[in-house]
């Protein structure tokens, strides 16, 4: 009588087929999961912008709650970097005077703020997180620097946090990452 041998395992063809299918799935799905850097930069920018906007609103609310009507220090509001000073409209302008200072404002409103390049003539340095622009009286624009600067790349725009202290208006431009 002949004994029938039973085989427990996969054939070579089955193994190759499974490996081939896994390879195809990895080649199509993996890049979507690996390239999340742009999403992380956008989320970080949105977080900083939201924190800045909330701080502006809280400082203004404290100014109103204090019953203030003139430019000056907003009592009861401040951070480790110093106190906040508001203009005559009650909107924050600096951490040590009533004239607009974008650096003082950044450091005074944000707790542990991202680093800000104070040498605006240099146009931003990759060792800093943000650079700012101002005309000294009516606006502060904050731009992320480094790999998040997409201006001119594939028609992309640069991320901008805009603050207008005369009205307290905050505006942001969040770019769509280049493809």
C-alpha positions as CSV (number, residue, x, y, z in Angstrom):
1,X,0.0,0.0,0.0
2,X,1.3,3.4,-1.0
3,X,1.3,6.1,1.7
4,X,0.0,9.5,0.6
5,X,2.2,12.4,1.9
6,X,0.3,15.4,3.0
7,X,2.0,18.8,2.8
8,X,1.4,21.5,5.3
9,X,2.6,24.8,4.0
10,X,2.4,27.2,1.0
11,X,3.7,26.6,-2.4
12,X,6.3,28.8,-4.0
13,X,3.7,30.3,-6.3
14,X,1.5,31.3,-3.4
15,X,4.3,32.9,-1.5
16,X,5.5,34.9,-4.6
17,X,1.9,36.1,-5.2
18,X,1.4,37.3,-1.6
19,X,4.8,39.1,-1.7
20,X,3.9,40.7,-5.0
21,X,0.6,42.0,-3.7
22,X,2.2,43.4,-0.5
23,X,4.8,45.1,-2.6
24,X,2.2,46.8,-4.8
25,X,0.2,47.9,-1.8
26,X,3.3,49.3,-0.1
27,X,4.4,51.2,-3.2
28,X,1.0,52.9,-3.5
29,X,0.0,53.5,0.1
30,X,3.4,54.1,1.9
31,X,4.2,57.5,0.3
32,X,0.9,58.9,1.6
33,X,1.9,58.0,5.2
34,X,5.5,58.9,5.0
35,X,5.2,62.5,3.6
36,X,3.3,64.1,6.5
37,X,5.9,66.9,7.0
38,X,3.9,69.5,5.1
39,X,0.8,68.6,7.1
40,X,2.8,69.0,10.4
41,X,4.1,72.4,9.3
42,X,0.6,73.6,8.4
43,X,-0.8,72.3,11.7
44,X,2.0,74.0,13.6
45,X,1.4,77.3,11.8
46,X,-2.4,77.0,12.5
47,X,-1.6,76.3,16.2
48,X,0.7,79.4,16.5
49,X,-1.9,81.5,14.7
50,X,-4.7,80.4,16.9
51,X,-2.7,81.0,20.0
52,X,-1.7,84.4,18.9
53,X,-5.3,85.3,18.0
54,X,-6.6,84.0,21.3
55,X,-4.0,86.0,23.2
56,X,-4.9,89.2,21.3
57,X,-8.6,88.7,22.2
58,X,-7.9,87.9,25.8
59,X,-5.7,91.0,26.2
60,X,-8.4,93.1,24.6
61,X,-11.0,91.6,26.9
62,X,-8.9,92.3,30.0
63,X,-8.5,96.0,28.7
64,X,-12.3,96.3,28.5
65,X,-12.8,94.5,31.9
66,X,-10.4,96.9,33.5
67,X,-12.5,99.8,32.3
68,X,-9.5,101.3,30.5
69,X,-10.0,104.1,27.9
70,X,-6.5,105.2,27.2
71,X,-3.3,103.5,25.9
72,X,-1.2,101.9,28.5
73,X,-0.4,98.8,30.4
74,X,-3.2,96.2,30.6
75,X,-3.3,95.3,34.3
76,X,-3.9,91.7,35.0
77,X,-2.5,90.4,31.7
78,X,1.0,89.4,30.9
79,X,3.5,86.6,30.4
80,X,7.0,85.7,31.6
81,X,8.4,87.9,28.9
82,X,6.7,91.0,30.4
83,X,3.4,92.8,30.5
84,X,1.2,93.7,27.6
85,X,0.5,97.3,26.6
86,X,-2.4,98.3,24.5
87,X,-3.2,101.2,22.2
88,X,-6.0,103.7,22.8
89,X,-8.4,101.2,21.1
90,X,-7.5,98.5,23.6
91,X,-5.6,96.2,21.2
92,X,-2.2,94.9,22.3
93,X,0.9,96.6,20.7
94,X,3.9,95.7,22.8
95,X,5.2,94.2,26.0
96,X,6.8,97.4,27.4
97,X,5.4,100.5,25.6
98,X,2.4,101.8,23.8
99,X,4.0,101.9,20.4
100,X,3.9,99.0,18.0
101,X,6.8,96.5,18.5
102,X,6.2,93.2,16.7
103,X,8.9,91.4,18.6
104,X,7.7,92.5,22.0
105,X,4.1,91.6,21.0
106,X,5.2,88.1,19.9
107,X,7.1,87.4,23.1
108,X,4.5,89.1,25.3
109,X,1.5,87.3,23.9
110,X,2.7,83.8,23.3
111,X,3.9,81.5,26.0
112,X,7.1,79.8,24.9
113,X,6.8,81.3,21.4
114,X,8.6,80.0,18.3
115,X,11.9,81.8,17.7
116,X,11.5,85.0,15.9
117,X,14.3,86.5,13.7
118,X,14.7,90.1,14.7
119,X,17.0,90.9,11.8
120,X,14.2,91.5,9.3
121,X,16.7,92.9,6.7
122,X,18.2,89.4,6.4
123,X,14.9,88.1,5.1
124,X,14.7,85.1,7.5
125,X,17.3,82.6,8.7
126,X,16.7,78.9,8.8
127,X,17.8,78.8,12.5
128,X,14.7,80.7,13.4
129,X,11.1,79.6,13.2
130,X,9.5,82.9,12.1
131,X,10.5,86.3,10.6
132,X,8.4,89.4,10.8
133,X,7.7,92.5,8.7
134,X,6.1,95.8,9.9
135,X,5.7,99.4,8.8
136,X,6.0,100.3,12.5
137,X,2.5,101.6,13.0
138,X,-0.3,99.6,11.4
139,X,0.7,96.0,11.0
140,X,2.8,93.0,12.0
141,X,3.2,90.2,9.5
142,X,4.8,86.9,10.8
143,X,6.1,84.4,8.3
144,X,7.4,80.9,9.0
145,X,10.8,80.3,7.6
146,X,12.8,77.3,6.5
147,X,11.2,74.4,4.7
148,X,7.8,75.8,5.1
149,X,8.4,78.8,2.8
150,X,6.6,77.8,-0.4
151,X,6.5,81.2,-2.0
152,X,6.9,80.9,-5.7
153,X,7.1,77.0,-5.6
154,X,4.5,75.5,-8.0
155,X,2.4,78.7,-7.7
156,X,2.2,78.2,-4.0
157,X,1.8,81.1,-1.5
158,X,3.7,81.8,1.7
159,X,2.0,81.3,5.1
160,X,1.3,84.6,6.7
161,X,0.0,85.6,10.1
162,X,-1.2,89.2,9.8
163,X,-2.1,91.4,12.8
164,X,-3.5,94.9,12.6
165,X,-3.4,96.5,16.0
166,X,-5.6,99.5,15.1
167,X,-8.6,97.2,14.8
168,X,-7.3,94.0,16.4
169,X,-7.9,92.1,13.1
170,X,-6.0,88.8,12.7
171,X,-5.8,87.2,9.3
172,X,-3.9,84.1,8.1
173,X,-2.9,82.8,4.8
174,X,-2.4,79.0,4.9
175,X,-0.8,77.7,1.8
176,X,-1.6,74.5,0.0
177,X,1.6,72.5,-0.1
178,X,3.2,72.0,-3.5
179,X,2.6,68.7,-5.2
